[in-house]
Amino acid sequence: MREIGWPTNTTITTTSTTSGCRSSTSTCLTVAASSGGSPQHPAWYHNLKAHPSITIEVGAETFTAVAQELDDAARAELWPTMVARHPTLGQHQAKITRQVPVFILTRQD
């Protein structure tokens, strides 16, 4: 098994289209393809783009997920939170000209 980054729990808060109530769920993980500040994307980045259906192991739990690369606006919104939790991500981004891609991993089962 290949490690693909530091997973970060992500809470998604939405507003119901019928009731207008807001609710939150933590069903996703995020990963950043920083490759330690390398000028190239890591190999697993290309693997996720080509084959977004993945298996994740967290402790003793194993589940399937689908990876989706965040667009620029979504990444810009999430990036400060990721850097606050894992400051090395900001250090990696500062060393390179490419934008570090961020994927959201949505649990399927």
N, C-alpha and C positions, 0 to 999 in steps of 0.2 A: 504494500500500500504506500502511496506517495502522499506526503503531507502537502496541502495546497495553501497554506497560510494560516493566520490566526483568526479563527471564527469569532465573530462578534454578534452577540444576540441583538436583534433588531426588533423594536416594537413598532408596529404599524398601527396608526390611529386613523380611523375612517369615520365619515359621517353617513348615517343611514339615509338613503334616498326617500324612504317612506316616513320614518319617525323624526328624522333630524337629530337623533341621539348619536353621540360619539362613543365609539368602542375601540378597544385596543386588543391586539393579539401579538404573540411572540412566536410565530411559526417559521421564521426565516433566519438564516445566517448570512453573513456577508464575508467575502474574501477579497483581498486586494492583490493584484498581480504585480507587486513591487519588485520582485526578484532581487531583493537586497540593494536596490538602487542601480541595477544593471541597465545599460542603454537599450537592451532588447527585452521583449516580453519573455517570461518563463515558458518553457515547453508546455506546461499544463494549461496555460492560457489558450493556446491553439487547440489543445485537446477539448477544453470546455466549449469553445466556439463551435467545433466540429461535432461534438457529441455532448449536448447539454444535459442528458439524463445521466445522473450519477448516483452513487451509493455513499452515504455518510455514516461514519462510526463516531459516536460520542459516548465515551465510557463503554458500558456494556450494551448500549442501544445501537442498532443499525437500522437505517431507513433510507428510502429513495428520495431524491429531490431533483428539481430542474434548475439549472443555472441560467441566469439571464444577465448579460452585461448592462449596467445602468447607462442611460443616456447622460449627456453632459449636465443637464439641469438636475436630474436626480442625484448624480454623483456629487455635484457641487453642494447640494443640500446635506448629504450624508457625510461627506469627507471630513468636516470639522469634528464631528462626533467620533469618527474612527481615529483621527489623529489624537484627540484628547485621551482616548482609551489606550492607544498604542502610538506614542510619540515617534517611534522609529519610522513609522509610515511617512510622516512629514519630513524626516531627515532623508529618507530614500527619495522622496519626490523632489526635494531641493537639489539632489545630486544629478538629476537627469532632465533632459528636455522633453521626453515623452510623458504624456499624462498616464499616471498609474491607473489601469483599469480596475473597476470594482464590479463584482458580481453579487447578485442577490441569489441565494439558494433557497428555493421554496420547497418545503416538504410536501411529498406527494402521498404518503401513507401514514 
